[in-house]
Amino acid sequence: MKKSLIALAALAATSAFAQSSVTLYGIVEAGVDLGYNRTVDTVTTTRGFTAAGAAATSPSLTAPTYVANVLTFGAAVNTGNVVARTEQKNGMRVQDGNDQGTGTSRVGFRGTEDLGGGMKANFQLEMGLRLDDGAITGGQAAVPSSGNSGGNAFGRNAWGGISGGFGEFRIGRQVLGSFGVQANSWSAGASNGLYDAGSTTAPTMGGVRFSNAVRYLSPTMGGFNASLMLAAPETEGDTSTSAVTTTTPPAVAGTVLTTTTSAARRTGVDLALEYANGPAYVGFGYNVRDGAANNTGGVTGFAVGQTNTNVANPEKISAWTLGGSYDLGVVKPFINYTRQTTKNDRTDTLATGVAATSSSIATNGDSNVRAWSIGLRAPVGAFTIIAGYGNAKTSGLQTSAVNQNGVVNLYSTNNQRKQTAYQLGASYALSKRTSLQVNYGQNKLENNTDAVVTNNNNAAFGANSIRANTKVSAINFGMKHSF
């Protein structure tokens, strides 16, 4: 009887084990940049003069600051042209990843358990590793999104979920479906490398990942599938804190200090629609999220008639991407278009009733990115040829309307940025898991900024322009092993 119970227990354990599995997997991808060249040319043109009716010390082309509760500018400047060049030539760098489609080295665990009735419980834990120093890959750890591992142990993926005929639900930190659309329509995939023409020039959707996310993946029907992800903020809606302090004895009669702050973050949203059938792939992705800025506000009363207010609306980033590929057998072409818009508004006000002076500033900042890329992959025996070209244009305008003692000043900054990159590389398969790779790439960046300060919205008495051009190129050799 005892032997029978042991046999039944062993059979049950074997059956349970057969219905669940955990897989250890990873990628080790090391590369070396040879002949690394980087050149930065900067030309700064500054003009400053006193307009009719302007104050004796005209504003310089630095951002306005508060001094003794009064909005002030720096001293007037007139330095002409300044030309500077920085060069780094013939360098060598050890890199993690080599721009051939996988990027960061990683190690991870995947698990699944058959729950019966077509349902399964699933999980994934994945960390990024840098081979050059063994560190966990970094990246912005801001909520709700960040790239790489964000400095966290399992920052690439950390989620659990359930799947069935209805599709799949996942909860935790995950790669965005919209970024998957980009990766599937870039010839070098999701490498995000310095010379990867697609991911270098285009803004990555939502920063690649959302933390605190709930995601639904639909079943595939006729080649179509969809993904919807919501990233919850860490705070519960809006959190406010207020404090009141009265000095004893007060420095000024009736001095009362009142401070109120609030912070909130909107829920991030990511949507992806994809079609994959035979040689054809087409995908569309949309993403909206808050940037680094939160909803913040403060009110401080220094004395009777004195106030200091600060209100900042959250930075809102929205983007969409459209891409595709088609496998012709001898060659597989890729194409992608991505557009991103960033909006940020801020208002600061100072009023001093005792001194009968006041200052206020309202800042509006917007930027737009339009990026496109084309590329191809062509198999030639054990070789795969990879080529790509990317182009991105960024435009941004920031304006500050300033009222200081009845005098209106306008501080305006206009930024135009153009970036182009191309790459040509090849991989050679030593086996199904190991390949050797070589890649040459070049990245050019033209960054132009113009700033103007006007007095009473009519007399321009400050102007500044900066032309900064950067060129980076190198050839990369590497090896990739998957396990």
Sequence and secondary structure as in RCSB ss.txt:
>XXXX:A:sequence
MKKSLIALAALAATSAFAQSSVTLYGIVEAGVDLGYNRTVDTVTTTRGFTAAGAAATSPSLTAPTYVANVLTFGA
AVNTGNVVARTEQKNGMRVQDGNDQGTGTSRVGFRGTEDLGGGMKANFQLEMGLRLDDGAITGGQAAVPSSGNSG
GNAFGRNAWGGISGGFGEFRIGRQVLGSFGVQANSWSAGASNGLYDAGSTTAPTMGGVRFSNAVRYLSPTMGGFN
ASLMLAAPETEGDTSTSAVTTTTPPAVAGTVLTTTTSAARRTGVDLALEYANGPAYVGFGYNVRDGAANNTGGVT
GFAVGQTNTNVANPEKISAWTLGGSYDLGVVKPFINYTRQTTKNDRTDTLATGVAATSSSIATNGDSNVRAWSIG
LRAPVGAFTIIAGYGNAKTSGLQTSAVNQNGVVNLYSTNNQRKQTAYQLGASYALSKRTSLQVNYGQNKLENNTD
AVVTNNNNAAFGANSIRANTKVSAINFGMKHSF
>XXXX:A:secstr
 HHHHHHHHHHHHHHHHHTEEEEEEEEEEEEEEEEEEEEEEEEEEEEE   TT  SS   SS  EEETTEEE   
    EEEEEEEEEEEEEEEEE  SSS  SEEEEEEEEEEEETTEEEEEEEEEEE TTT  B      SSEESTTT
TSTT SEEEEEEEETTEEEEEEEEE HHHHHHHHTSTTTT   TT HHHHHS  GGGSEEEEEEEEE   BTTEE
EEEEEE  SSSSEEEEEEEEE SS SSTT EEEEEEEEE   EEEEEEEEEETTEEEEEEEEEEE S   EEEEE
EEETTEEEEEEE   EEEEEEEEEEE  SS EEEEEEEEEEEEEEEEEEEEETTTTEEEEEEEEEEEEEEEEEEE
EEEEETTEEEEEEEEEEEEEEEEEEEEEETTEEEEEEEEEEEEEEEEEEEEEEESSSSEEEEEEEEEEEEEEEEE
EEEEETTTEEEEEEEEEEEEEEEEEEEEEEEE 
